[in-house]
Amino acid sequence: MELMDRPFVVVAGSFAALSLAAVAGDLIRERTRPLSESDRSDLSVVLAAMLTLLGLLIGFTFSLATNRYDMRKNYEEAEANAIGTEFVRAQLLPSESALRVRRLLTRYLDERIVFYTDTDPSQLAKLNADTAQLQNELWSAVIPVGDAQLNAVDALAISGMNDVLNSQGYTQAAWWNRIPHAAWILVAFIAMWGSFLIGYSGHRRSRVLFLVVPVAVSIALFLIADIDSPRTGAIKIAPQNLLSLAQSIRSQ
């Protein structure tokens, strides 16, 4: 599990690092020559530019995180639609194949719900293996239909099965698509330098005000990391469409 998969570690670590950077800047200022007014004026320009850049970077990473969150949510809806459509189209197959496909789709739907609700990373390997096995069985269930004389009705059912299998791949790709490490490193670097300059350019001996920016930035990074962590964050993708489909199927 990566560091960014632990949002509470991110907020604690970023707050500690940024606070230490601000205190370090204050200590260095106290132990060096006093800043002249011209030096403070130049430093304020640099600090304003640094904080502006930090704000833009945080906004950029937040946008990346929310876009990926929306993508994962949309693919959950698309996956439920694909499974539900194929469950209905299975009626077009011969009775024996239709019964097998529906039974396998019900099991497959349960596996997909577990994918969204299971928070134990150690179970992912087994879950992925079971899902791949079920996908092979689902495709094997429609192969005999395709090997026979194919008509437009059978082709519709086979096409729906292809959509079911593809939708899982799109979902998995969206869950792997995370904020790049380079973006996190750049935000951390700019935030550290900004906090250092705040401490270095301070007038007061009280260091309480130096914690304002570390607190604000840490909370922002926590929110970004939480949204970008689809499995371990507090903000998760609830499989509402898949659960609704499962309830509908079981009620039939």
C-alpha positions in Angstrom: 0.0 0.0 0.0 1.4 3.4 -1.0 1.7 6.4 1.3 -1.0 8.2 -0.7 -3.4 5.4 0.2 -3.2 6.5 3.8 -4.9 10.0 3.9 -4.5 10.3 7.7 -0.8 9.7 7.4 -0.6 12.3 4.7 -2.3 15.0 6.8 -0.2 14.2 9.9 3.1 14.0 7.9 2.4 17.1 5.8 1.4 19.2 8.9 4.6 18.1 10.8 6.9 18.7 7.8 5.4 22.1 6.9 5.4 23.2 10.6 9.1 22.2 10.9 9.9 24.1 7.7 8.2 27.3 9.1 10.0 27.0 12.5 13.3 26.3 10.7 12.9 29.5 8.6 12.1 31.5 11.8 15.2 30.1 13.6 17.5 30.8 10.7 16.2 34.4 10.6 16.9 34.9 14.3 20.4 33.5 14.0 21.4 35.6 10.9 21.5 39.3 10.3 18.2 41.2 10.6 16.2 41.6 7.4 16.1 45.2 6.1 12.9 46.7 4.8 14.1 46.3 1.3 14.9 42.6 1.9 11.4 42.1 3.4 9.8 43.8 0.5 11.7 41.6 -2.0 10.9 38.5 0.1 7.2 39.4 0.3 7.1 39.4 -3.5 8.8 36.0 -3.7 6.5 34.6 -0.9 3.4 35.8 -2.6 4.5 34.2 -5.9 5.3 31.0 -4.1 2.0 30.8 -2.3 0.1 31.6 -5.5 1.9 28.8 -7.3 1.1 26.5 -4.4 -2.6 27.4 -4.6 -2.6 26.7 -8.3 -0.9 23.3 -7.8 -3.3 22.3 -5.1 -6.2 23.3 -7.3 -4.7 21.3 -10.2 -4.2 18.1 -8.1 -7.7 18.5 -6.6 -9.1 18.7 -10.1 -7.2 15.6 -11.1 -8.5 13.7 -8.0 -12.2 14.8 -8.6 -12.0 13.9 -12.3 -10.7 10.4 -11.5 -13.4 10.1 -8.8 -16.1 11.0 -11.3 -14.6 8.5 -13.8 -14.7 5.7 -11.3 -18.3 6.5 -10.4 -19.4 6.7 -14.0 -17.8 3.3 -14.8 -19.7 1.7 -11.8 -22.9 2.9 -13.4 -21.8 1.7 -16.9 -20.8 -1.7 -15.5 -24.2 -2.2 -13.8 -26.0 -1.2 -17.0 -23.9 -3.7 -19.0 -24.6 -6.6 -16.6 -28.3 -5.7 -16.4 -28.6 -5.5 -20.2 -26.9 -8.8 -20.7 -29.1 -10.5 -18.0 -32.1 -9.5 -20.1 -30.6 -10.4 -23.4 -29.8 -13.9 -22.1 -33.4 -14.7 -22.7 -32.6 -14.6 -26.4 -30.2 -17.5 -26.1 -31.3 -21.2 -26.1 -32.8 -22.2 -22.8 -29.8 -24.1 -21.5 -27.4 -21.4 -22.4 -29.7 -18.7 -21.1 -30.0 -20.5 -17.7 -26.2 -20.9 -17.4 -25.5 -17.3 -18.4 -28.0 -15.9 -15.9 -26.6 -18.0 -13.1 -23.1 -16.9 -13.9 -24.0 -13.3 -14.2 -25.6 -13.4 -10.8 -22.4 -14.7 -9.3 -20.4 -12.2 -11.3 -22.5 -9.4 -10.0 -21.8 -10.4 -6.5 -18.1 -10.4 -7.2 -18.2 -6.9 -8.7 -20.1 -5.6 -5.6 -17.3 -7.1 -3.4 -14.7 -5.3 -5.5 -16.2 -2.0 -4.5 -16.9 -2.8 -0.8 -13.9 -4.9 0.2 -11.3 -2.7 1.9 -8.8 -5.5 2.6 -6.0 -5.2 0.0 -4.8 -8.7 0.8 -8.0 -10.1 -0.7 -7.7 -8.3 -4.0 -5.5 -11.0 -5.6 -8.0 -13.7 -4.9 -10.9 -11.4 -5.9 -9.2 -10.6 -9.2 -8.5 -14.3 -9.9 -12.1 -15.3 -9.1 -13.4 -12.5 -11.4 -11.1 -13.6 -14.2 -12.3 -17.2 -13.8 -16.0 -16.1 -13.9 -15.3 -14.0 -17.0 -13.9 -17.1 -18.8 -16.9 -19.1 -17.8 -19.2 -16.3 -19.0 -17.5 -16.2 -22.4 -17.5 -20.0 -22.6 -21.2 -20.0 -22.0 -21.9 -18.0 -25.2 -19.2 -19.5 -27.4 -21.4 -22.5 -28.4 -24.0 -20.1 -29.6 -21.4 -18.2 -31.7 -20.0 -21.5 -33.1 -23.5 -22.4 -34.3 -25.2 -20.7 -37.2 -25.2 -17.1 -35.9 -28.2 -14.9 -36.3 -28.9 -11.3 -35.4 -30.5 -12.2 -32.1 -27.6 -14.4 -31.0 -25.2 -11.7 -32.0 -27.0 -9.2 -29.8 -26.5 -11.5 -26.8 -22.8 -12.1 -27.6 -22.2 -8.4 -28.1 -23.8 -7.7 -24.6 -21.5 -10.2 -23.0 -18.5 -8.4 -24.7 -19.7 -5.2 -23.1 -19.9 -6.9 -19.7 -16.3 -8.0 -19.9 -15.0 -4.7 -21.3 -16.8 -2.7 -18.6 -14.7 -4.5 -15.9 -11.5 -3.6 -17.7 -12.5 0.1 -17.9 -13.3 0.1 -14.2 -10.0 -1.5 -13.3 -8.1 1.0 -15.4 -9.9 3.9 -13.7 -9.0 2.6 -10.3 -5.3 2.3 -11.3 -5.4 5.8 -12.8 -4.1 7.9 -9.8 -2.5 11.3 -9.4 1.2 11.0 -10.6 3.9 10.9 -8.0 5.6 13.8 -9.7 2.6 16.0 -9.0 2.7 15.1 -5.3 6.5 15.7 -5.1 6.1 19.1 -6.8 3.3 20.2 -4.4 5.3 19.0 -1.4 8.4 20.9 -2.6 6.6 24.2 -3.2 4.7 23.8 0.1 7.9 23.2 2.1 9.6 26.2 0.5 6.5 28.4 1.1 6.4 27.4 4.8 10.1 28.1 5.2 9.8 31.6 3.7 6.8 32.3 5.9 8.9 31.6 8.9 12.0 33.4 7.5 10.0 36.6 6.8 8.1 36.6 10.1 8.1 39.7 12.4 6.8 38.2 15.5 8.4 35.9 18.0 5.2 33.9 18.5 5.2 31.0 16.1 1.5 30.2 16.4 0.7 32.2 13.2 3.2 30.1 11.3 0.9 27.1 11.7 -1.9 28.7 9.7 -0.6 27.7 6.3 0.6 24.2 7.4 -2.9 23.5 8.8 -4.7 24.7 5.6 -2.3 23.0 3.2 -2.4 19.7 5.2 -6.2 19.7 5.2 -6.2 20.3 1.4 -3.7 17.5 0.8 -5.7 15.2 3.1 -8.9 15.8 1.0 -7.0 15.2 -2.3 -5.4 12.0 -1.0 -8.7 10.8 0.3 -10.6 11.4 -2.9 -7.7 9.8 -4.9 -7.7 6.7 -2.7 -10.6 4.6 -4.0 -10.2 1.8 -1.5 -8.8 3.2 1.7 -10.1 6.7 1.8 -13.1 7.9 3.7 -14.7 9.0 0.5 -15.5 5.8 -1.5 -17.4 4.8 -4.5 -20.6 3.1 -3.3 -21.8 0.5 -5.7 -25.4 1.8 -5.6 -26.2 0.8 -9.2 -24.8 -2.7 -8.7 -26.6 -3.2 -5.4 -29.9 -2.0 -7.0 -29.4 -4.4 -9.9 -28.7 -7.3 -7.5 -31.8 -6.6 -5.6 -33.8 -6.4 -8.8 -32.5 -9.7 -10.0 -33.1 -11.5 -6.8 -36.7 -10.2 -6.7 -37.5 -11.8 -10.0 
